[in-house]
Amino acid sequence: MNDRISSAPPAEAPTWRDLVTAARTTLGRGDEALILAQEAAGLPAAEFVLVLDACPEAPDRARFLTLVDRRRGGAPLQHVLGHWGFRSLDLLVDGRALVPRPETEFTVEVALAEIAARWPSGHPVLVVELGTGSGAIACSLVVEREALRVIATDLSPAALAIAKLNRSRLDPGRAGRIEFRSGDWYGALDPGIAGKVDLIVANPPYIAASEWHDLDPVVRDFDPREALVAGESGREAIEAVLRGAPTWLSVGAVAVVEIAPHQASAVGAFASGCGARSAEVHRDLTGRDRVLVARW
Ligand SMILES: C[S@@+](CC[C@H](N)C(=O)[O-])C[C@H]1O[C@@H](n2cnc3c(N)ncnc32)[C@H](O)[C@@H]1O
């Protein structure tokens, strides 16, 4: 039992159950009220159910009410919590970088499968991640594959700051295999690695400027615009990544790029125009075209 929970509450003090029930009505989202209560109590779901009928101490109750207020004010659940799960990791998230999405967990899966298909486990692999944001992809890759090194870049100093915080939460052996670089796509890289990169991975911005106003406000008003909007067509950043790939990849190497489903045929054709010997698009778990794999 959490020692911050009173064992003999005054009759009028609300229990966690009372607070969650009230917040469900306020937020209109039962699951989120429960998640925020678990966060305020500092307890995982399995332990929180054991204190549902206990009364929280005043600081935990105040924290819960603050979290509910922020969510009611429109902030994304992930920002209110300040952290979010991505594959095996619990990443720090805030307005400095895009909240990592489930689609991108699939992008990591495709990248790992490409690596596993080419090199035996333990073989050194050099990956470049362009536009690392929170560092979600880079951190997952070094955690899930031994002897893999990532050079992860971003144009946004704010994003790189949170990516570094997420790297610092890994064990030192894994953290030491990620290097961050600041700059405009390939401009962030040391020219000495041209032709030596085994895999390029990117989840570039892929929304057209005209789509910006129609985005869900929880995305439009809280994720950084430069993480979402690429330009007039929405394909500009993907094309920049593909255009530069042949210069940086080693012979027979691969680029794994997250895309919007409606871009699949255009970006596949663009990769072929950049000299890729094959370009295929993988469908995500919801069956939508999501990840371009281009091989040179
Ligand atoms: C869609 S977000 C992806 C973030 C992270 N990789 C993820 O999957 O959650 C795109 C990232 O690209 C970065 N970016 C935008 N334009 C860039 C550029 N010209 N050069 C490098 N990075 C850029 C943004 O700052 C943002 O962090």
The ligand as an SDF file (V2000), in Angstrom:
LIG
                    3D

 27 29  0  0  0  0  0  0  0  0999 V2000
    8.4890   14.0710  -38.1160 C   0  0  0  0  0  0  0  0  0  0  0  0
    9.7490   14.6590  -37.0310 S   0  0  0  0  0  0  0  0  0  0  0  0
   10.4750   13.1130  -36.5660 C   0  0  0  0  0  0  0  0  0  0  0  0
   11.1160   13.1100  -35.2070 C   0  0  0  0  0  0  0  0  0  0  0  0
   11.5580   11.7190  -34.7290 C   0  0  0  0  0  0  0  0  0  0  0  0
   12.5540   11.1430  -35.6420 N   0  0  0  0  0  0  0  0  0  0  0  0
   10.3730   10.8100  -34.6100 C   0  0  0  0  0  0  0  0  0  0  0  0
   10.2120    9.9490  -35.4800 O   0  0  0  0  0  0  0  0  0  0  0  0
    9.5920   10.9490  -33.6530 O   0  0  0  0  0  0  0  0  0  0  0  0
   10.8940   15.3690  -38.1860 C   0  0  0  0  0  0  0  0  0  0  0  0
   12.1560   15.9320  -37.5760 C   0  0  0  0  0  0  0  0  0  0  0  0
   12.9270   16.4750  -38.6530 O   0  0  0  0  0  0  0  0  0  0  0  0
   13.5280   17.6740  -38.2130 C   0  0  0  0  0  0  0  0  0  0  0  0
   13.8380   18.4980  -39.3820 N   0  0  0  0  0  0  0  0  0  0  0  0
   13.0000   19.2870  -40.1030 C   0  0  0  0  0  0  0  0  0  0  0  0
   13.6750   19.8840  -41.1090 N   0  0  0  0  0  0  0  0  0  0  0  0
   14.9650   19.4640  -41.0270 C   0  0  0  0  0  0  0  0  0  0  0  0
   16.1350   19.7200  -41.7920 C   0  0  0  0  0  0  0  0  0  0  0  0
   16.1100   20.5460  -42.8360 N   0  0  0  0  0  0  0  0  0  0  0  0
   17.2850   19.1130  -41.4310 N   0  0  0  0  0  0  0  0  0  0  0  0
   17.3050   18.2680  -40.3560 C   0  0  0  0  0  0  0  0  0  0  0  0
   16.2290   17.9870  -39.5960 N   0  0  0  0  0  0  0  0  0  0  0  0
   15.0660   18.5720  -39.9210 C   0  0  0  0  0  0  0  0  0  0  0  0
   12.5000   18.2950  -37.2820 C   0  0  0  0  0  0  0  0  0  0  0  0
   13.0980   19.2300  -36.4100 O   0  0  0  0  0  0  0  0  0  0  0  0
   11.9410   17.0600  -36.5880 C   0  0  0  0  0  0  0  0  0  0  0  0
   12.6240   16.7940  -35.3930 O   0  0  0  0  0  0  0  0  0  0  0  0
  1  2  1  0
  2  3  1  0
  2 10  1  0
  3  4  1  0
  4  5  1  0
  5  6  1  0
  5  7  1  0
  7  8  2  0
  7  9  1  0
 10 11  1  0
 11 12  1  0
 11 26  1  0
 12 13  1  0
 13 14  1  0
 13 24  1  0
 14 15  1  0
 14 23  1  0
 15 16  2  0
 16 17  1  0
 17 18  1  0
 17 23  2  0
 18 19  1  0
 18 20  2  0
 20 21  1  0
 21 22  2  0
 22 23  1  0
 24 25  1  0
 24 26  1  0
 26 27  1  0
M  CHG  2   2   1   9  -1
M  END
$$$$
